[in-house]
Amino acid sequence: MDRNSTYILALDQGTTTSRAILFNHDGIIISVKQIPFKQIFPKPGWVEHDPEEIWRTQLKAARNAIEAAQIEPTQIAAIGITNQRETTIVWERSTGKPVYNAIVWQCRRSSSICDEFKAQGASDLIRRKTGLVLDPYFSGTKLTWLFRNYPEIKARAERGELMFGTVDSWLIYNLTEVHATDPSNASRTMLFDINERRWDEELLSLLEVPANILPEVRPSSALFGVTKKDIFGAEIPVAGVAGDQQAALFGHACFEPGDVKNTYGTGCFTLMNTGPFPVESKHNLLATVAWDLGKGYTYALEGSVFIAGAVIQWLRDQMGLLTDSAESERFARMVEDSQGVYIVPAFVGLGAPYWDSEVRGTVVGLTRGTSKAHFIRAALESIAYQSMDLFEAMEKDSGKRLSCIKADGGASQNSFLMQFQADITGTRVVLPEVSETTALGAAYLAGLATGYWNGLDDVRKNWRMRREFSPRMAEESRVGLVVGWRKAVATARNFKQ
């Protein structure tokens, strides 16, 4: 294989955009294209996507990236897929057509079902087998909701007429007609035993999900199939798959236990590599599968913030306070502080370490002196505060002080936010030279499976630091701001409709 004239194509299917990126052997971006798609909000707290639009936009982004790079499809050595994870899609086995909109990971429609299972005492069972908490965030109760509310869909599933998958499975199927997933995505469904490494009959029975709709679980770095020739004009191996947060951990070369990254995207997600064994969290984090290179699982601790960059999108799209998300940094720097304003952006509840699905977004500390700039700054600061909560829980679980935070994701390009994150945590924040670590991780997984990269050392040398943010806030100021945040969260949790 001539690595100087061949490339890896990463499909990065996110919550708001479908992206495609071509990488060379040095992990450098050759071209990137992204296409936004519609967000559907049928009711408060409900979020859906059109699966067909996900596929159309992802395919178009891939074709555009290949065209922009001015290469032939035959020069693509492999395709890696990374994806929004818990989002749930059910489609017809015979036609490949979806039977319902994708129920997005942010969607809280199954809250009452989770309460029902909690009342039955199922929380400990789910935590022990899956490493997850019983929450609407995960795929399992989304399927329960779908089957209970649409009995005809459940009947078709039981007859073997339907397939279920997270977004990776949906893309794999459309590319190759193979129904498969990898352990990093399977571990987010609440149907997969991460200790036994298989779909679990007891969980399937509890959540009322027929086993015949489930995809085959294959290693994250392995051949899933080859693309149908009419898609790109060549049969390209699909050889790497991982959920977006696990892919980002891999893209940061966090290969050793204790390595940590935080992705600042629509939500915020902190992962720590815990090695070949899952670690049970005592502080409301999740145990999850990081990846499988075909030689055994690597696990991670994870903390999830549901609304991070999405709060800036809200300021732009719903509130009209910004014309572009990047403007938020300029406004934040117009004022010395948020003037005591705190925003708790719990639009779909709070994730780790609170796991409170009933709380809603709250603003405290408003005065007549509060300006647009103060409000925008408080929104940005809320992203750092929520991440701080995750870091503290992770330090308690691991017994280790974080030496640095490797950061990626769209909001990591906001220098104000990264400096505030370093200040409020007292920890260095490090940005990589290649910021597209999620897509890069998927590319690495695909390239390792096909021999494009020879091993982890070959991948590790590609990681290079672009910028570092060191803490510079006085300790007294930091403590005071953190106390204010704790009060704001408590206020939000006390007000429930």
Secondary structure, 3 states (H helix, E strand, C coil): CCCCCCEEEEEEECCCEEEEEEECCCCCEEEEEEEECCCECCCCCCCEECHHHHHHHHHHHHHHHHHHHCCCHHHEEEEEEEECCCCEEEEECCCCCECCCEECCCCCCCHHHHHHHHHCCCHHHHHHHHCCCCCCCCHHHHHHHHHHHCHHHHHHHHCCCEEEECHHHHHHHHHHCCCEECHHHHCCCCCEECCCCEECHHHHHHHCCCHHHCCEECCCEEEEEECCHHHHCCCCEEEEEEEHHHHHHHHCCCCCCCCEEEEECCCEEEEEEEECCCCCCCCCCEEEEEEECCCCEEEEEEEEECCCHHHHHHHHHCCCCCCCCCHHHHHHCCCCCCCCCEEECCCCCECCCCCECCCCCEEECCCCCCCHHHHHHHHHHHHHHHHHHHHHHHHHHHCCCCCEEEEECHHHHCHHHHHHHHHHHCCEEEEECCCCHHHHHHHHHHHHHHCCCCCHHHHHCCCCEEEEECCCCCHHHHHHHHHHHHHHHHHHHHCCC
